[in-house]
Amino acid sequence: ITYTAATAPVILNTGAAGYGNSSNTVAAATYAAEGYVNVACGNRGKQDSYTDENGETVYTGDAPSCLADQKAATRFVKYNILLGNLPGSVEYWVSTGGSGGGAHATMFAATSNNPDFYDYQIAVGAVGVYKNADGSYDTTVIVNGEAVELSDGAWGCVAYSAITPLYEADMA
């Protein structure tokens, strides 16, 4: 299959190994060489915290913060694809990750467009998620004067484990 800039599937790398945080990283060039667009976004993890004015540690990475961050990044990238600022397809997204990141990749795909996450996305400033006066949600953006539904998820995932044998004898 030959992809164009408009049809290339997008791979979201969830870097939450060990359910920890992930800073923005350089996207893997191997995906680009195969015709895919690769998104490597940062996210909060279970150890993220700050010290408040009383000297107490406040954890900010509790669930579902990692998913809220990944969903917000997805909406941002998809919106920019719709605007023509980035290559890729808004229809064909795959999430991937290893270990705890693999679990997050699976949860990300399984919770696509789930309204249970909309308040969390609003809290982090995700584009394309708005709460209406009646308590319902709107997930559309305006592109070229037209309202377009903006998704926060993927249609598939590839989760893997980073476990490797320590000794060649372990492979027997």
N, C-alpha and C positions, 0 to 999 in steps of 0.2 A: 504494500500500500504506500502510495506517495501522498504525504500531507502538504497542505499549503499553510501559510501563516494564519488563515482563517479557520482551517479545519483540524489543525494539530491538537491532539488530546493533551490535556494538562495533568501533570502529576504533582500532587501536593505531598511533600515530604514532611511527615510529622516527626519532629525530632525529640519527642518526649521520652527518651530512653530512661528507664528507671522511674518513670512518672515525674521526671525532673523538668526543669525549664530548658528552653532551647533559644539561643540567640539567633539572630538572622545569620544565615550561613551562605556560603557560595553554593549555588545550584550545581548539581552534578552534570558535567559536560557530556557524559555518556548518553544521557537521555536526549539531549539536543542533537547529538550525532545520529540518533535513531529517528529523529523527526518529531520528538515530543517537546512540549514546553514544561520546564521544571520550576516549581515554586517551593522555596525553602524559607518558611516564615518562622519567626520567633514565637514563643508562647511561655506563659507562666507555668511553673511546676510546683510540686508539693513543698519544696523548701524555701520558696520565695517569701521574703518577709521584710518588714521595716520596724524600726524602733519608734514608738509613739512618744508623745510629750512627757509621759510618766515613766519612760525607760522600759516599757513593756514591749515584748516582741509580738508583732501582729503578723500572722501569716496571710498572704494574699493569693497564694496558689492553690487554695482548696478547690475541689471539684465544684462546678464544671468549668473553672477558669481556663484550663488548657483548651477545651473544646470551644469556649466562647472566643478565645483569641484566634484559633484556627478558622472558625466560621467567619469572624470579622475580616481576616486576611483574604479568605476566599471571596467574600462579597466585594472587597476592595479590588482584587485582581479581575474578577468577572465584570465589574462595572467599567474598569479601564479597558477591558477587551471590547465591551459593547461600544465604548466611546472611540475605539480605534487606536488607542494609545499603546496597547500591548498585543502581541500575537496570541493565538490559541482559540480554542472552541469553548464557549460557555456551557455547551451541552455534554461534553465528554471529559469528565474529571475522574481521576483515580487517586485515592489516598494510599500512601505507603509508609511503612515505618517498621523498625525492629524492636523487639522486646516490649517495653512499656509503650514505645512509640507505635508498635504494631497494634497494641490494644487500643490506643487512641485513634489510629487510622481506621480500625474497624468501627469504633463508636462514632467517629466522624461520619463515615458513610451510612451507618445504620440510623443516624438521627437527622438525616438531610431534611431541611425545612420543617423541623419539629418546632411548633410554637412554644414548647416548654423552655426553649433556649432564647426566645426573642427578648425577654427582659434583660438577660445577661448580655446579649449583643448590643442592646440599646445602651446599657451601662458603660460599655467599652467604646461606644461611638461608632458602631458598625454602620456602613452606608447601606441604605435600602431597607431598614427595619424601623418602622414608626408605629407608635401606639396611638390609636384614635381615641377621641373623647368618650366613645361608648365602651372602651376597653378592648375592642378588637384590634387587630394588627394589620398594617399595610406593608407589603414587601415589594413595592414597585419603585422603579426609578424612571426618570424621564430622559430618553435618549432621542435626539433629533426631533423633539416635540411629541414623541410617542411614549406612552406608559409601557414599560417592559417589566415583567416579573423577574425578580433577582433571587436566584437560588443560593443557599449557603452550604451546599453539600456536593457529594460525589455519587456517581452511579456504580462505583465498584471500589474494591480495595485489595491490596496485596500486603498481607502482614507476614513478617518473617521473624525468626529468632536468630540472634547473633551468637548463639552457642556454637563453639567449635571445640574439637578434641584437643587436649593438651599434649598428648603423645601419639605418635604414629601407631603404637600398639593398641590405643583405644579404638582405632578404626577397624580392627580385626573382628 
